[in-house]
């Protein structure tokens, strides 16, 4: 205790001795304030509003700065901004950024003064995005405070706050309530993310985007995200749940997640982040960029490697190698041009080689050594390449009118070469029944086998997704009301091409030797294709303290599955047979017979939200929206789309040193879909799950305890908690492995009832430190197979759940100079060993205790 008091006293003294007070991050929920300072007793406060001269409507996302102090902020959705702890003096208030006309206004403040200004901008830009500073209608959450629903933005500081050894999206998103996560390999290479009980496997049940553009390999035809944008190169992440259904699809039940790539800087900027740690892990993020009056550019790379933390029986690799490159080029007219235009080209490439497997451990082997890997996984490797192309255009024909258009294409190829079965038994079956399949289990561990007993599958798949989308924005002012109307349209086409084969191996004293190579296409030889048109209209209507946001979305989708047969690698289209969704497909297409199955769906998705500002700090909000997910190609007449009605009601409070949000939600499914990934014996077809009801509660809070106590330094506190209950409404038997034989009242798999996150830090003059903790309750791994209590409620059967886990982390940072910071971080401080998943096959461990150290440079 004496040591703690001494540390606090030293920090407080250092803060008081600093000119103008210590630098600190804004304490409210507003993610757009990129630099503020903790408020001292004598510091002046400047607040104000940015409005358009013609329409008198607020200008959101305007970068406001004081050049003499090097201070700045960004206006929120109502055009408001705030700068605290200003020393007395005369200064210039400036608005300047690509797409915004230069505007300067002199002002003067006295010590402790509270000054309010209104900046009236001449005709020029429209609403701009808070983090990217690029006019962008495809942002999920331009301002959380203006969204009539639950929405969160994690900015650069949030992404870096835990000082992670692996830039794992799972661990970053623990900060956000309502996000369901299922870890897999510990690195977060292929995140499993769901929202409000939507299901998390391969993030297939959410709309996944980068910079507002669909980024899953084939979002309609095969939405499983075997590619996920690298979190380590991002500047922010947006999460929008109940109110995302109108603007963002095709998965509209749970919500949408948008990763925000690094923006082109306003002036010449260089940034380097070099870190390393255990398991021979190293990573580098480096970027250079600049902007002139009519041109801007950015070049960035992210590199990471690790030898991994698991150990293969007999030796072998368990790590990964990642390489990512990004280039952005922008040209624009003069910011004060009558017809402002901006064109941005974005090019990216990502490659990954990871020694990952679907093979886990038996329960007994896991408890003995959770970081063991069986010898039969020694050949397993994931190899992928991803390329993205985006061309974005922004134009403002007149005041209050803007059009944003993006043409895009994503190409992705991956081959996951991994063990599928041994001696005719799937790896999942062997690990579920180790006693009855003891001899087969011994082969997994390295015992010699019969010739060709191990089947290793080359899951070779090629994807593309391409399209063009455009949004027209209209800002209209009427007597007593302000309208922000958006009309959107998108054409999208995507495809998944499977050309897979099985190879046979023999185990000889712990070493695998090739016995037979399979023929190309002999395991799967088909193409899934989708084309979709989507349209939406949404109006944000502000009337006094009320804001209403009604809207409607329409999608028309056509699916085609072309199956070339298992012995037709050249895909000769002889004797094509065209089937409708009502015609059963032959179980095994005959040689050189091409089977084409076509199906389609049209859907109208309405929704409405509302919010009421009770005071300047307190607001209430709610909404009702329809949820939808398409069944995908190959679905038969008995497979229905996923449909639900989603409700939410919430309370939001935001004051200078404390903010909080409480939301209740209900997702009422008429039919839920199970979407397998096509591994360990599954064929990739979707399954009806019938009625499901998901309800829950989300709580988040942020506070600066130092500001509340008036101690002169920041003590940031963050809390997040989620309660979720997700149950089937009927009993049925399913071939879908995660469901099995379901009884009404069974809980959906991989959705914890309780989960939470908390962090507490201390920010001094040159250093900061913090502790964080995340808790996840046990989760079912299989819905069916339940045991019944006396009261009729189901309970989890043995070995069909994950372990509950309370995991701690520590962080620290020291400023060598304004442009140089050392940092350290520890994950899983207590080195807890726990089961995070039992899929795809067997028990899998969480990340053990890891240490990272690095340096961030912004010369």
Secondary structure, 3 states (H helix, E strand, C coil): CHHHHHHHHHHHHHHHHCCCCCEECCCCCCCCCCEEECCCCCCEEEEEEEEECCCCCECCCCEEEECCCCEEEECCCCCEEEEEEECCEEEEEEEEECCEEEEEEEEEECCCCEEEEEEEECCCCCCCCCCCCCCCCCCCCCCHHHCCCCEEEECHHHHHCCCCCCCCHHHHHCCCCCEEECCCCCCCCCCCEEECCCCCHHHCCCEEEECCEECCCECCCECCCCCCCCHHHEEEEEEECCCCCCCCCCCCCCCEEEEEECCCCCCCEEEEEEEEECCCEEEEEEEEEEECCCEEEEEEEEEEEECCCCEECCCCCCCEEEEEEEEEEEEECCCCCCCEEEEEEEEEEEEEEECCCCECECHHHHHHCCCEECHHHCCCEEEEEEEEEEEEEEEEEECCEEEEEEEEEEEEEEEEEEEEEECCEEHHHHHHCCCCCHHHHHHHHCCCCCCCCEEEEEEEEEEEEEEEEEEEEEEEEECCEEEEEEEEEEEEEEEEEEEEEEEEEEEECCEEEEEECCCCCCCEEEEEEEEEEEEEEEEEEEECCEEEEEEEEEEEEEEEEEECCCCCCCCCCCCCEEEECCCCCCCCCCCCCCEEEEEEEEEEEEEEEEEEECCCCEEEEEEEEEEEECCCCCCCCCCCCEEEEEEEEEEEEEECCEEEEEEEEEEEEEECEEECCCCCCCCCCEEECCCEEEEEEEEEEEEEHHHHHCCCCECEEEEEEEEEEEEECCCEECCCCCCCEECCCCECCCCCCEEEEEEEEEECCCEEEEEEEEEECCCECCCCCCEECCCCCEECCCCCECCCEEEEEEEEEEEEECCEEEEEEEECCCCCCCEEECCCECEEECCCCEEEEEEEECC
